[in-house]
Amino acid sequence: MFFFTSSLPGEGQIFDLVDTAIDERVGLLAPVRALASREHSRSDDEYFQTVAASAFWQLVEDKERHSQESTILDIATYSISDFYDENLSVLIVNPLMQPTFNLNAYVPGLFSYGYSVYTPGRPMSCSFDFKDLPKGKSLKLAPVWRDYVIEPYFKNLYTEILPYEINPIATFLLQYQVFEVLMQAVFAERLQQLKEAVGKFSGTASDLRELVTPIQELSAERDRIRTSISAASVPAELLHDICDACKALLAGANKAWKSEQCGDLLYDVRNLIFHNFRAIPNSDRQLITKINGGLVRALPRLLSRLA
C-alpha cells in the first residue's frame, strides 16, 4: 500500500489504476475516507470491497506511522478516516498479482493528475493546473520507460521537489532538466546507432556522410530538445497549451521565436529566463506558471517513450 496526498480530494475519487503499456489493472487508488463509506458509487463493487477490507486492516496496523491523533472528541463512533489526513489517498497493489510492480514508474503520471507521494507534515504547495481526472472508474497511465525509471533525478523531482516548490522560475528550470536528461539519452542512442553502422560500413564517402548526419543533427541543444520530444510521439494536444504560453511570454518580452515547434519555444523561453529575465513584464510572469502546468501534464508522456 502506497500513500498519496491529492490536490483536489473527493470521496468519489476512486480509480482502477490501469497500465496502458500492458493494458492491465495494477491497483486501486482511493481516498482513505472512501474505504469505510457507503456514500459513493463503488461502495457495492465487489472488487472495491475486497481491496478496501485489506487496506482497512493495514491502516489500523499503521506500519508507516502515517496516522494522526483525532481532533474529534464528541462522537460515539469513529471512522478510520478520522485518524488520517483528510487529503490522503492510498494506492493498493496486490504483490501476488503484480510481483514486479515499481511505484516509480507511475509517480510522474499520478502527479500530472494532482497526486503526490505523501510526506507527513508537508502539504502540496504548487500552484499550476493539473489534468482533469477521468469521469469513469479507470485512471490510465503510461509507465515510465524502463531505461528512465532508474534515473534518480526523476524520482527526486516528482517526490521531493515539484510538489513543494512555489517559485515558478525554479519549477520551470527543474522541469527543463528533464529534457536535458532525455537529450543525453537520445544522443547516446544516436551515437550507438552510428557506431554500429560504421562497423558495418562498406560504401562510399558520400554514404559515410549520410551515416554521420543523424548525430550531427544533435550537435546543438535546440536540436536535441526537439528530437527528445519527437522520439516520444507526444500528442499535439498535450503540447498546445505549452506552445501558446511560450509564444505569449516571448512576445511580451519582445523576443522572436525560431519556430512554433514546442522544442524550439521551450529552448527560447529557457534562454529568456536565463539571460534576459528582466525583459519579462511583471504582468506576464504568470505565463511561466501556465508553462509549468503544461509541462507537468506532458512530461509523463515523454518519459513513457510510447511509440
C-alpha positions as CSV (number, residue, x, y, z in Angstrom):
1,M,0.0,0.0,0.0
2,F,1.3,3.4,-1.0
3,F,0.2,6.8,0.4
4,F,-0.6,9.9,-1.7
5,T,-1.9,13.3,-1.0
6,S,-4.3,14.9,-3.5
7,S,-4.7,18.5,-4.6
8,L,-8.5,18.1,-5.0
9,P,-9.6,15.4,-2.6
10,G,-13.0,13.9,-3.1
11,E,-14.6,10.8,-1.6
12,G,-15.7,9.6,-5.0
13,Q,-12.2,9.8,-6.5
14,I,-11.8,6.0,-6.7
15,F,-10.0,4.7,-9.6
16,D,-8.6,1.4,-11.0
17,L,-5.0,2.2,-11.9
18,V,-4.5,0.8,-15.4
19,D,-1.1,0.4,-17.0
20,T,-1.6,1.2,-20.7
21,A,1.6,-0.5,-21.7
22,I,0.2,-3.9,-20.7
23,D,-3.5,-2.9,-20.8
24,E,-4.0,-4.2,-17.3
25,R,-5.3,-3.0,-13.9
26,V,-2.4,-2.9,-11.5
27,G,-4.0,-1.4,-8.4
28,L,-6.8,0.6,-6.8
29,L,-6.4,4.3,-5.9
30,A,-8.9,5.6,-3.3
31,P,-9.2,8.3,-0.6
32,V,-8.9,6.9,2.9
33,R,-12.3,8.3,3.8
34,A,-13.9,6.3,1.0
35,L,-12.8,2.9,2.3
36,A,-15.4,2.7,5.1
37,S,-18.0,4.8,3.4
38,R,-21.3,3.9,1.6
39,E,-21.7,7.3,0.1
40,H,-20.1,6.7,-3.3
41,S,-20.8,4.8,-6.5
42,R,-18.4,1.9,-5.8
43,S,-19.5,1.0,-2.3
44,D,-21.2,-2.1,-3.7
45,D,-18.4,-3.0,-6.1
46,E,-17.1,-6.4,-5.1
47,Y,-13.5,-5.6,-6.2
48,F,-13.6,-2.4,-4.2
49,Q,-14.9,-4.1,-1.1
50,T,-12.2,-6.8,-1.2
51,V,-9.4,-4.2,-1.6
52,A,-10.9,-1.8,0.9
53,A,-11.1,-4.6,3.5
54,S,-7.4,-5.4,3.0
55,A,-6.5,-1.7,3.2
56,F,-8.5,-1.1,6.3
57,W,-6.5,-3.5,8.4
58,Q,-3.3,-2.1,7.1
59,L,-4.4,1.3,8.1
60,V,-5.3,0.1,11.6
61,E,-1.9,-1.5,11.9
62,D,-0.3,1.7,10.6
63,K,3.2,0.3,10.0
64,E,4.1,3.5,8.1
65,R,3.1,5.6,11.1
66,H,1.0,8.0,8.9
67,S,-1.9,8.2,11.3
68,Q,-2.6,11.2,13.4
69,E,-4.5,11.8,16.7
70,S,-8.1,12.5,16.0
71,T,-9.4,16.0,16.9
72,I,-13.0,14.8,17.1
73,L,-13.8,14.0,20.7
74,D,-17.6,14.3,20.9
75,I,-18.8,11.3,18.7
76,A,-19.6,7.8,19.8
77,T,-18.3,6.1,16.7
78,Y,-15.1,6.8,14.9
79,S,-14.2,6.1,11.2
80,I,-10.7,5.0,10.1
81,S,-10.5,8.3,8.2
82,D,-10.8,10.3,11.5
83,F,-7.2,9.2,12.2
84,Y,-5.7,10.2,8.9
85,D,-5.1,13.4,6.9
86,E,-8.3,14.3,5.1
87,N,-6.4,14.7,1.8
88,L,-4.9,11.2,2.0
89,S,-5.4,8.6,-0.7
90,V,-3.9,5.1,-0.9
91,L,-2.8,3.0,-3.8
92,I,-3.3,-0.6,-3.1
93,V,-1.4,-3.2,-5.1
94,N,-1.6,-7.0,-4.8
95,P,2.0,-8.2,-4.7
96,L,1.0,-11.7,-5.7
97,M,-0.7,-10.3,-8.9
98,Q,2.0,-7.6,-9.5
99,P,5.3,-9.1,-8.2
100,T,7.4,-6.6,-10.3
101,F,5.4,-3.5,-9.5
102,N,7.6,-0.4,-9.4
103,L,5.9,2.7,-7.9
104,N,8.4,5.0,-9.6
105,A,7.1,4.0,-13.0
106,Y,3.7,5.7,-12.2
107,V,4.7,8.6,-9.9
108,P,5.0,11.2,-12.8
109,G,1.7,10.2,-14.3
110,L,-0.1,10.3,-10.9
111,F,1.5,13.7,-10.2
112,S,0.1,15.0,-13.5
113,Y,-3.4,14.4,-12.0
114,G,-2.6,16.1,-8.7
115,Y,-1.4,13.0,-6.7
116,S,1.8,13.4,-4.8
117,V,3.7,10.8,-2.7
118,Y,2.7,11.6,0.9
119,T,5.2,13.0,3.3
120,P,3.7,13.7,6.8
121,G,3.6,17.4,7.6
122,R,4.4,18.6,4.1
123,P,1.3,19.8,2.2
124,M,1.5,20.3,-1.5
125,S,2.2,23.9,-2.3
126,C,2.4,24.0,-6.2
127,S,0.1,26.4,-7.9
128,F,-0.3,25.1,-11.5
129,D,-3.3,23.3,-13.0
130,F,-3.2,19.5,-13.2
131,K,-5.0,17.2,-15.6
132,D,-8.7,16.8,-15.1
133,L,-9.5,13.4,-13.5
134,P,-11.4,11.0,-15.7
135,K,-15.2,10.6,-15.4
136,G,-15.1,6.8,-15.5
137,K,-13.6,4.4,-12.9
138,S,-10.2,3.9,-14.6
139,L,-7.2,6.1,-14.4
140,K,-5.0,5.1,-17.3
141,L,-1.3,5.8,-17.1
142,A,1.6,5.0,-19.4
143,P,4.5,3.9,-17.1
144,V,7.9,5.5,-17.2
145,W,10.2,3.8,-19.8
146,R,12.4,1.0,-18.3
147,D,15.6,2.9,-19.0
148,Y,14.3,6.1,-17.4
149,V,12.7,4.6,-14.3
150,I,16.1,4.1,-12.7
151,E,17.2,7.7,-13.2
152,P,17.5,9.2,-9.6
153,Y,16.6,12.8,-10.8
154,F,13.2,11.8,-12.0
155,K,12.3,10.2,-8.7
156,N,13.5,13.1,-6.6
157,L,11.8,15.6,-8.9
158,Y,8.4,14.1,-8.5
159,T,8.5,13.1,-4.9
160,E,10.8,15.7,-3.1
161,I,10.8,18.8,-5.3
162,L,7.9,19.7,-7.6
163,P,5.1,19.1,-5.0
164,Y,6.6,21.7,-2.7
165,E,8.2,24.2,-5.0
166,I,6.3,27.5,-5.1
167,N,8.7,29.6,-7.2
168,P,7.6,29.3,-10.9
169,I,11.1,30.1,-12.2
170,A,12.6,27.3,-10.2
171,T,9.8,25.0,-11.2
172,F,10.4,25.7,-14.9
173,L,14.2,25.2,-14.7
174,L,13.7,22.0,-12.7
175,Q,11.4,20.6,-15.3
176,Y,13.7,21.7,-18.1
177,Q,16.3,19.5,-16.5
178,V,14.1,16.5,-17.6
179,F,14.7,17.5,-21.2
180,E,18.4,17.7,-20.6
181,V,18.4,14.1,-19.2
182,L,16.3,13.0,-22.2
183,M,18.6,14.8,-24.6
184,Q,21.6,12.8,-23.2
185,A,19.7,9.6,-23.7
186,V,18.7,10.4,-27.3
187,F,22.2,11.5,-28.1
188,A,23.6,8.3,-26.6
189,E,21.2,6.2,-28.7
190,R,22.1,8.0,-31.9
191,L,25.8,7.6,-31.2
192,Q,25.4,3.9,-30.6
193,Q,23.5,3.6,-33.9
194,L,26.3,5.4,-35.6
195,K,29.0,3.1,-34.2
196,E,27.1,0.1,-35.3
197,A,26.5,1.5,-38.8
198,V,30.2,2.5,-39.2
199,G,31.2,-1.0,-38.0
200,K,29.2,-2.5,-40.9
201,F,30.1,0.3,-43.4
202,S,31.3,-0.7,-46.9
203,G,30.1,2.2,-49.0
204,T,31.4,5.5,-50.5
205,A,32.4,8.7,-48.8
206,S,29.0,10.2,-49.7
207,D,27.3,7.2,-47.9
208,L,29.5,7.8,-44.9
209,R,28.4,11.5,-44.7
210,E,24.8,10.3,-44.7
211,L,25.6,8.0,-41.7
212,V,27.1,10.9,-39.8
213,T,24.1,13.2,-40.4
214,P,21.8,11.9,-37.7
215,I,24.5,12.6,-35.0
216,Q,25.4,16.0,-36.5
217,E,21.7,17.0,-36.2
218,L,22.0,16.6,-32.4
219,S,25.1,18.8,-32.1
220,A,23.0,21.8,-30.8
221,E,20.9,21.8,-27.6
222,R,17.9,23.2,-29.6
223,D,18.1,20.2,-31.9
224,R,18.3,17.7,-29.1
225,I,15.3,19.0,-27.2
226,R,13.3,18.9,-30.4
227,T,14.3,15.3,-31.0
228,S,13.6,14.2,-27.4
229,I,10.0,15.4,-27.9
230,S,9.6,13.8,-31.3
231,A,11.1,10.5,-30.1
232,A,8.2,10.1,-27.6
233,S,5.5,10.9,-30.2
234,V,3.8,13.4,-27.8
235,P,0.2,14.2,-28.9
236,A,-0.2,17.7,-30.1
237,E,-3.0,18.5,-27.6
238,L,-0.6,17.9,-24.7
239,L,1.8,20.5,-26.2
240,H,-0.8,23.1,-27.3
241,D,-1.0,25.0,-24.0
242,I,2.7,25.0,-23.6
243,C,3.3,26.4,-27.0
244,D,0.7,29.1,-26.6
245,A,2.1,30.2,-23.2
246,C,5.6,30.2,-24.5
247,K,4.7,32.4,-27.5
248,A,2.8,34.8,-25.3
249,L,5.8,35.1,-22.9
250,L,8.3,35.7,-25.7
251,A,6.0,38.2,-27.4
252,G,5.6,40.2,-24.2
253,A,9.4,40.4,-23.8
254,N,9.7,41.4,-27.5
255,K,11.6,38.2,-28.3
256,A,11.2,36.4,-31.6
257,W,11.0,32.6,-31.7
258,K,12.8,30.5,-34.2
259,S,9.8,28.3,-35.0
260,E,6.4,27.2,-33.5
261,Q,7.7,23.7,-32.6
262,C,7.5,23.1,-28.9
263,G,11.1,22.2,-28.5
264,D,12.2,25.5,-30.1
265,L,9.8,27.5,-28.0
266,L,10.9,25.9,-24.7
267,Y,14.6,26.5,-25.7
268,D,13.8,30.2,-26.4
269,V,12.0,30.5,-23.1
270,R,14.9,28.9,-21.3
271,N,17.3,31.4,-22.8
272,L,14.9,34.3,-22.0
273,I,14.8,33.3,-18.3
274,F,18.5,32.6,-18.0
275,H,19.8,35.6,-19.9
276,N,17.1,38.4,-20.0
277,F,14.6,37.7,-17.3
278,R,14.2,41.5,-16.6
279,A,12.7,41.9,-20.1
280,I,9.6,39.9,-19.0
281,P,6.8,42.3,-17.8
282,N,5.5,41.6,-14.3
283,S,2.1,41.1,-15.7
284,D,3.3,38.2,-17.9
285,R,5.2,36.2,-15.3
286,Q,2.1,34.2,-14.6
287,L,2.6,32.7,-18.0
288,I,5.5,30.8,-16.6
289,T,3.1,29.0,-14.2
290,K,1.0,28.1,-17.2
291,I,4.0,26.6,-19.0
292,N,4.8,24.7,-15.8
293,G,1.3,23.2,-15.7
294,G,1.6,22.2,-19.3
295,L,4.9,20.5,-18.7
296,V,3.5,18.7,-15.6
297,R,0.8,17.3,-17.9
298,A,3.1,16.5,-20.9
299,L,6.3,15.2,-19.3
300,P,4.9,11.8,-18.2
301,R,4.2,11.1,-21.9
302,L,7.9,11.9,-22.8
303,L,9.1,9.7,-20.0
304,S,6.9,6.8,-21.2
305,R,8.6,6.7,-24.6
306,L,5.4,5.4,-26.2
307,A,5.7,4.8,-30.0
